[in-house]
């Protein structure tokens, strides 16, 4: 039988995202989302089949906010890529717990696929093709995922950096000195600086 339409996919996804933002990805379940919506778990199954469908809805909700239109070709390709990378980072970094979901469901999200298509378009116009284009795309996506996770789980402003800065300099001179500098680096500077290095390497 057709499912009732009193709950939209957007509302379901918003409830699931609220659970993830509050309780972490481990807190996401059919039961927790049903509770967020003020309904029974069995009633929720009238709208979605399982947790996996909830995950896909959350990924779509977040990635649908990303402007996937590539900047104009009058800009250098590196700057165009910085814009596209920055847009996706801003959207996902606002909900860092969903990073694993974006990886798991990347091939099902139309918004994510449109972003990748735009990235590939910029790379193609810059002369990338074949294996080189594959490696460039994967390298950019890998950098983005890693940067968001590092910013969330091990930020330079966090306790880990403080602990490393206090290591005995006779045993870890470079680690201690680097950590002391790292405490002054903002998250935005860390992201854009690392991305600039990656883009220069891809252009080599």
N, C-alpha and C positions, 0 to 999 in steps of 0.2 A: 504494500500500500504506500502511496506517496506520503512523505513526511510532512507534518504540519509546518506552517511557515511563520508561526508566531515568534520564533527566535531566528534572527538572521545569522549568517555565517560571520558577519562583522561583530555582532554582539557576542557570539560564542568565542571568537578569537580574542576579543578584548578581555573577556573574563579569564581565559586561559593565560593571556599575557600578564594580567594582574596577579595571578597566582605565581607565575614564574618570577616576576619582578620582586614579589614579597618573600616567597619561600624557596626560590631557586628552582632549577630545572628538575631536581629530584622530587620537588613537591608537586609536580604536575601529574594529575591522574584524573580519571573520569569522575571520581568521587569528589576531589577537591574543586574541580570546575563546577560540578553540580551544586556544591555548597556555595560557591561564589555567586551563582545565579539564583540561589534560593529555591532549588528544585531537588527532586530525588535523583539518585544516580541512574535508576532505571528509566526515568523520564528523559534524561540526557541522551540515552541511546536511541531515542526517536529522531534525533537530529544528526548525530555523528556515529560512525561505526565503532571507533576505538580511539585510543590515545594517539595513534599515528595520524589519524585524520585531524585531530586537534592540533598536532604539531604542524602539519601542513598549513592549516588555517592561520596559525600564529606567524609562520614565516611569510605567508602572503600578506598579512596585515602590516607587518613591519616593512617589507621590501616594496610594497605598493606605494609607500611614501617617497621612494627614491626617484628623483628626476633622472631618467635614463637617456635623455636626449643628449648626444655628445655636443660639446662646444664646437663652434664654427672652425673650419679648417684654416682660418687666418692665424690661429694660434699655433705655436710649435706643438708637436705631438706630445712632448713631455708635459706641457702645461695642460693640455686637454686631458691627459691621463690623470694628472693631479686632481683636476676637478671631479672626474668620475669616481676616483678612489675616495676623495673626500666626502662626496655625497653618500656613498655606501657606508663609509666609516661612521658618519654622523648618525645615520639611521640605526645601525646595528649596535654601536657603542652606547646608545641610549638604553639598550636592553641587552647587556653583554652576556647574560645567561643563555640567550638563544643562539649563540655562535655555533654550538654543535648541531643545532637543528638546521641552520642554514647550510651546513656542510652535508648533512644527511638527506636533505630534501632539495638540494640545489637544482637537480635535473627535473623537478616537478613544478617549481615556482616560475610562473610566466614572467613575473617582475624580475627575478634573478636572471632568467634567461635573456631578457631584453637588455639588462645591464651588461652581461657578458658579450652579447652581440655588438653593443656599442663599443666596448673595449676592443673587441676583435676588429671592428671597423677602423678604429683609430690606428691600431697596430698595422693593419693591412695598408692603409694609406701612408704609413711611415716606412713601408718597405719590408715588413715582416711577412714571411710565408712559411709553409711547411712546418718542419719540426721546430724551427726557431720561434714561430708564432705560438705553437703549443706550449713551449717552455716559458715564453714570455707571459702568457695568460696564467699559467699555473703558478709562476713565480709571483705575479702580482696578487693573485688570490691568496696564495700562501702567506705572503707578507701581511696582507690586510687581516687575515684571520689571526695570525700570530701576534700582530701589534695590538689588536683589540683584547686578546686574552692576556697579554702581558700587562697592558694598562689596567685591566680589571683585577687580575690575580696577583700581580707583582709590580705595582706602580713604583716609579722612581722615587716618589714622595713617601713610600711606605716604610714599614719597619725593617724590611729586608735590606734596603739600601743603608739605613742607619746602622744595622748590625755589621754589614760588610765594611762600612767606613771606619768602624771601631776595631777591625781585625788588627792583630799585631803587625806593624809595618815591616818587621824583620822577616816575617814568614810570608806575608801577602802584600808586598809594597805596591804593586800595580793595582790589585783589586781595591785596596783601601783608598788609594789616591783617586782612582776612577770613580768610586762610590761617592767620595766627597764632592766631586764635580757633578755627578749624576743628580744629586739632591737639588741642584739649581736648574735642571732641565725640565721644562714643562712638558705635559703630555702632548700638546700640539707640536711643539718643537721636535720632540722625539719622533713623532709620526712623520712629519714632513721631511725631517732631515734624513731618516732612514729611507723614505720613499725616493728622495732625490738621489741618494747613493745607488739604489736599485735601478732607477731609470737610466742613470749614467752608465751603469754596467750593461744594461740591455742594449744601449746604443753603441757599445764598443765594437 
